[in-house]
């Protein structure tokens, strides 16, 4: 009797063991396997806000896009940290504007060990404005504007190509091509999103052309490191800045500041523009001497943490247009 009892218990135990193993198999099959075989999203690291905003718009939900330069940090003075290298090593695509805008990118990329990383110079193929010794521009896009004063980058080239909506369309094409090459299965998705975005950029160009065509003034008075050379050239505007370059360490001389003050008085300008993320100390000095109002003209290099959620390249450019129309007294 006891042997039958033991045998029955062993059969029952074996039955429940088989049930437990079967259940474990199904859990492993339906919960663990999908996590390992889930569709891989592209990992994209963009250096500055315009590239980040372009890439996230084109990529949609097919990629995770992050910005390398933290919100609120001045781009020119950014110093990469070890964890930035780790992010890039985990990425599929690295987007930067070019050596003129991110001079630190070259050294950063020397330490990359990810052989599959696609490094994309989004400014490739776009001619940069240069300033020669006599003030004439070389390698420029579009027609020259007589009398335009171009304040250029520290070695004579302006990297702020995204502030021209026409050149921004070329940047969109470059980013879309990089995404499509890295993820051919979603090529059509990226192409459609890029075309839709370029349509918005074409509309933005039309708004700028119309909005700045009939202005009482044609000179932008900018009390900062001037970033709007391409925009000024595209829409046939002049501009004046007391700074000789874009280095955040550059300081204008008293003579250059006095020259800007004279220009404000000569032109009758009522608005002085200043740059984002930097204290407008110089703008306040010029405004105090001339009675002009202050308005921030956003170069879109970077945004604050709050603006990362609420702002886009398009919204920044639309706000800039409204401020330019006010300052230049456009009809």
C-alpha positions as CSV (number, residue, x, y, z in Angstrom):
1,X,0.0,0.0,0.0
2,X,2.8,2.4,1.0
3,X,4.6,1.7,-2.4
4,X,1.5,2.6,-4.3
5,X,1.2,5.8,-2.3
6,X,4.8,6.8,-3.0
7,X,4.4,5.9,-6.7
8,X,1.2,8.0,-7.0
9,X,3.0,10.9,-5.4
10,X,5.9,10.6,-7.8
11,X,3.5,10.6,-10.7
12,X,1.8,13.7,-9.4
13,X,5.1,15.5,-8.8
14,X,6.3,14.5,-12.3
15,X,3.0,15.9,-13.8
16,X,3.5,19.3,-12.1
17,X,7.1,19.4,-13.0
18,X,6.3,18.9,-16.6
19,X,3.6,21.7,-16.4
20,X,6.2,24.0,-14.8
21,X,8.8,23.3,-17.5
22,X,6.2,23.9,-20.2
23,X,5.1,27.1,-18.6
24,X,8.7,28.2,-18.3
25,X,9.2,27.4,-22.0
26,X,6.3,29.6,-23.1
27,X,7.5,32.5,-20.9
28,X,10.9,32.3,-22.4
29,X,9.5,32.1,-25.9
30,X,7.0,34.9,-25.7
31,X,8.6,37.3,-23.3
32,X,12.4,36.8,-23.6
33,X,12.8,36.2,-27.3
34,X,10.9,39.3,-28.5
35,X,13.1,41.5,-26.3
36,X,16.1,40.0,-28.0
37,X,14.7,40.1,-31.5
38,X,12.8,43.4,-31.3
39,X,13.4,45.8,-34.2
40,X,16.6,47.9,-33.6
41,X,16.1,51.6,-33.7
42,X,18.8,53.7,-35.2
43,X,20.8,55.6,-32.6
44,X,21.6,59.1,-33.9
45,X,23.8,61.7,-32.1
46,X,23.6,65.3,-33.5
47,X,26.0,67.9,-32.2
48,X,23.8,71.1,-32.2
49,X,20.2,72.0,-32.1
50,X,19.4,72.6,-35.8
51,X,20.8,69.2,-36.7
52,X,19.0,67.6,-33.8
53,X,15.7,69.2,-34.8
54,X,16.2,68.3,-38.5
55,X,17.1,64.7,-37.7
56,X,14.3,64.0,-35.2
57,X,11.7,65.4,-37.6
58,X,12.9,63.2,-40.5
59,X,13.5,60.1,-38.4
60,X,10.2,60.2,-36.6
61,X,9.7,57.1,-34.5
62,X,12.2,55.1,-36.5
63,X,15.3,56.4,-34.6
64,X,16.3,57.7,-31.3
65,X,17.9,61.1,-31.8
66,X,19.9,62.9,-29.1
67,X,21.8,66.2,-28.9
68,X,25.5,66.1,-27.9
69,X,25.8,69.7,-26.7
70,X,23.6,70.0,-23.6
71,X,20.7,72.5,-23.6
72,X,21.8,75.9,-22.6
73,X,25.5,75.4,-23.3
74,X,27.3,77.8,-25.7
75,X,28.3,75.7,-28.6
76,X,31.7,77.3,-29.4
77,X,33.0,76.8,-25.9
78,X,31.6,73.2,-25.4
79,X,34.1,70.7,-24.1
80,X,33.2,67.0,-24.7
81,X,33.3,64.7,-21.6
82,X,34.1,61.0,-21.5
83,X,30.4,60.0,-21.4
84,X,30.0,61.9,-24.7
85,X,32.5,59.5,-26.2
86,X,30.5,56.6,-24.9
87,X,27.3,57.9,-26.5
88,X,29.0,58.2,-29.8
89,X,30.5,54.7,-29.6
90,X,27.0,53.3,-29.1
91,X,25.5,55.4,-32.0
92,X,24.8,54.4,-35.6
93,X,25.1,58.0,-37.0
94,X,27.0,61.0,-35.8
95,X,25.9,64.4,-37.3
96,X,27.9,67.5,-37.2
97,X,28.0,70.8,-39.1
98,X,31.6,70.8,-40.1
99,X,35.0,71.6,-38.7
100,X,34.3,75.3,-38.7
101,X,31.3,75.1,-36.2
102,X,32.6,72.2,-34.1
103,X,36.4,72.4,-34.1
104,X,36.4,69.9,-31.2
105,X,34.6,67.2,-33.2
106,X,37.8,66.0,-35.0
107,X,39.6,65.2,-31.7
108,X,36.4,63.6,-30.3
109,X,36.1,61.3,-33.3
110,X,39.7,60.2,-33.0
111,X,38.8,58.2,-29.9
112,X,35.8,56.4,-31.5
113,X,36.2,52.6,-31.6
114,X,32.8,51.9,-33.2
115,X,33.8,50.9,-36.8
116,X,30.2,50.9,-37.9
117,X,29.6,54.5,-36.9
118,X,28.5,56.7,-39.9
119,X,30.1,60.2,-39.5
120,X,28.1,62.7,-41.5
121,X,29.3,66.3,-42.2
122,X,25.9,67.9,-42.8
123,X,27.6,71.0,-44.3
124,X,29.4,68.9,-47.0
125,X,29.0,70.4,-50.4
126,X,27.9,73.9,-49.2
127,X,30.3,76.7,-49.9
128,X,31.1,78.8,-46.9
129,X,31.2,82.6,-46.9
130,X,34.7,83.9,-46.7
131,X,36.0,87.3,-46.1
132,X,39.1,88.4,-47.9
133,X,41.4,91.3,-47.0
134,X,39.4,93.9,-49.0
135,X,36.1,92.9,-47.6
136,X,34.9,91.0,-50.7
137,X,33.3,87.6,-50.2
138,X,34.6,84.4,-51.7
139,X,32.9,81.0,-52.0
140,X,29.6,82.7,-51.2
141,X,26.1,81.4,-52.1
142,X,24.0,83.8,-54.1
143,X,24.7,87.4,-55.1
144,X,26.9,89.8,-53.3
145,X,25.3,92.8,-51.6
146,X,27.4,96.0,-52.0
147,X,28.5,97.4,-48.7
148,X,27.6,94.2,-46.7
149,X,30.0,93.7,-43.8
150,X,30.5,90.1,-43.1
151,X,31.9,89.2,-39.7
152,X,33.3,85.7,-40.1
153,X,34.6,82.8,-38.1
154,X,38.1,82.9,-36.5
155,X,39.8,81.6,-39.7
156,X,37.6,83.6,-42.1
157,X,34.7,81.2,-42.8
158,X,31.1,81.4,-41.5
159,X,29.6,78.0,-40.5
160,X,26.1,79.2,-39.7
161,X,24.6,77.7,-42.9
162,X,21.3,76.5,-41.3
163,X,20.1,80.1,-41.0
164,X,19.5,80.3,-44.7
165,X,16.3,78.3,-45.3
166,X,17.5,77.4,-48.8
167,X,20.8,75.9,-47.6
168,X,18.8,74.2,-44.8
169,X,17.1,72.2,-47.5
170,X,20.4,70.8,-48.6
171,X,21.2,69.8,-45.0
172,X,17.8,68.0,-44.9
173,X,18.8,66.0,-48.0
174,X,22.1,65.0,-46.4
175,X,20.5,63.9,-43.2
176,X,17.8,61.9,-44.9
177,X,20.3,60.2,-47.1
178,X,22.4,59.2,-44.1
179,X,19.3,57.7,-42.3
180,X,18.2,55.9,-45.5
181,X,21.7,54.4,-46.0
182,X,21.8,53.1,-42.4
183,X,18.2,51.8,-42.4
184,X,17.2,50.9,-46.0
185,X,14.0,49.2,-44.8
186,X,12.6,52.6,-43.9
187,X,14.1,54.6,-46.8
188,X,10.7,55.6,-48.1
189,X,9.6,56.8,-44.7
190,X,12.7,59.1,-44.4
191,X,12.3,60.4,-47.9
192,X,8.7,61.4,-47.4
193,X,9.4,63.1,-44.1
194,X,12.3,65.0,-45.7
195,X,10.2,66.2,-48.6
196,X,7.5,67.3,-46.2
197,X,10.0,69.3,-44.2
198,X,11.6,70.8,-47.3
199,X,8.1,72.0,-48.3
200,X,7.9,73.9,-45.0
201,X,11.4,75.4,-45.6
202,X,10.3,76.6,-49.0
203,X,7.3,78.2,-47.4
204,X,9.6,79.8,-44.8
205,X,11.8,81.2,-47.6
206,X,8.8,82.7,-49.3
207,X,7.8,84.3,-46.0
208,X,11.2,85.8,-45.5
209,X,11.4,87.0,-49.1
210,X,8.0,88.7,-48.9
211,X,8.4,90.0,-45.4
212,X,11.8,91.6,-45.9
213,X,11.3,92.9,-49.4
214,X,9.8,96.3,-48.4
215,X,11.7,97.5,-45.4
216,X,12.5,101.1,-44.5
217,X,15.9,100.0,-43.2
218,X,18.2,97.4,-44.7
219,X,20.9,97.1,-42.0
220,X,20.8,94.7,-39.1
221,X,22.5,96.1,-36.0
222,X,23.7,93.1,-34.1
223,X,25.6,93.6,-30.8
224,X,27.0,90.1,-30.8
225,X,29.0,87.5,-32.7
226,X,27.2,87.8,-36.0
227,X,25.7,84.5,-37.2
228,X,23.3,85.8,-39.9
229,X,25.6,86.3,-42.9
230,X,23.9,83.7,-45.0
231,X,20.5,85.0,-44.1
232,X,21.5,88.6,-44.8
233,X,23.0,87.6,-48.2
234,X,19.9,85.5,-49.2
235,X,17.5,88.4,-48.5
236,X,19.8,91.3,-49.6
237,X,20.4,92.8,-46.2
238,X,23.4,94.6,-44.8
239,X,24.6,94.0,-41.2
240,X,27.0,95.5,-38.7
241,X,28.5,93.9,-35.6
242,X,31.3,95.1,-33.4
243,X,32.8,91.6,-33.2
244,X,35.4,90.5,-35.6
245,X,34.6,86.8,-35.2
246,X,32.5,84.1,-33.6
247,X,34.9,83.1,-30.8
248,X,33.0,83.6,-27.5
249,X,36.3,85.0,-26.1
250,X,36.5,87.8,-28.6
251,X,36.0,91.3,-27.4
252,X,35.4,94.4,-29.6
253,X,37.5,97.4,-29.2
254,X,36.0,100.8,-28.0
255,X,36.5,102.1,-31.5
256,X,34.4,99.3,-33.0
257,X,31.7,99.9,-30.4
258,X,31.7,103.6,-31.2
259,X,31.4,102.8,-34.9
260,X,28.3,100.7,-34.3
261,X,26.8,103.5,-32.2
262,X,27.4,105.9,-35.1
263,X,25.8,103.5,-37.5
264,X,22.7,103.3,-35.3
265,X,22.4,107.1,-35.3
266,X,23.1,107.4,-39.0
267,X,20.6,104.8,-40.1
268,X,17.9,105.8,-37.5
269,X,17.7,102.2,-36.3
270,X,15.4,101.7,-33.3
271,X,16.2,98.1,-32.5
272,X,19.5,96.5,-31.4
273,X,19.7,92.8,-31.7
274,X,21.6,90.5,-29.4
275,X,22.5,86.8,-29.4
276,X,21.0,83.9,-27.5
277,X,22.5,82.3,-24.4
278,X,24.9,85.1,-23.7
279,X,24.6,88.2,-21.5
280,X,23.7,91.2,-23.8
281,X,26.0,93.5,-21.9
282,X,27.3,95.2,-25.1
283,X,23.8,95.5,-26.6
284,X,22.7,97.4,-23.4
285,X,25.6,99.8,-23.7
286,X,24.7,100.6,-27.3
287,X,21.0,100.9,-26.5
288,X,21.8,103.2,-23.6
289,X,23.8,105.5,-25.9
290,X,21.1,105.5,-28.7
291,X,17.8,104.9,-27.0
292,X,17.2,101.8,-29.2
293,X,15.2,98.8,-28.0
294,X,16.7,95.4,-27.5
295,X,15.5,92.3,-29.3
296,X,17.0,88.8,-29.2
297,X,17.8,87.4,-32.7
298,X,18.2,83.7,-32.2
299,X,21.0,81.9,-34.1
300,X,19.5,78.5,-33.1
301,X,22.9,77.1,-32.1
302,X,21.3,75.8,-28.9
303,X,18.2,76.2,-26.8
304,X,17.4,76.1,-23.1
305,X,16.0,72.9,-21.5
306,X,12.4,74.3,-21.6
307,X,12.8,75.3,-25.3
308,X,13.9,71.7,-26.1
309,X,10.3,70.8,-25.6
310,X,8.5,73.8,-26.9
311,X,10.8,75.1,-29.7
312,X,11.8,74.0,-33.2
313,X,14.0,75.4,-35.9
314,X,10.9,76.6,-37.8
315,X,9.4,78.3,-34.7
316,X,12.7,80.1,-34.0
317,X,13.1,81.2,-37.6
318,X,9.5,82.5,-37.7
319,X,10.1,84.5,-34.5
320,X,13.3,85.9,-36.0
321,X,11.4,87.1,-39.0
322,X,8.9,88.9,-36.9
323,X,11.7,90.6,-34.9
324,X,13.5,91.6,-38.1
325,X,10.4,93.1,-39.6
326,X,9.9,95.2,-36.4
327,X,13.5,96.4,-36.3
328,X,13.8,97.1,-40.1
329,X,10.4,98.7,-40.2
330,X,9.0,96.4,-42.9
331,X,5.6,97.0,-44.4
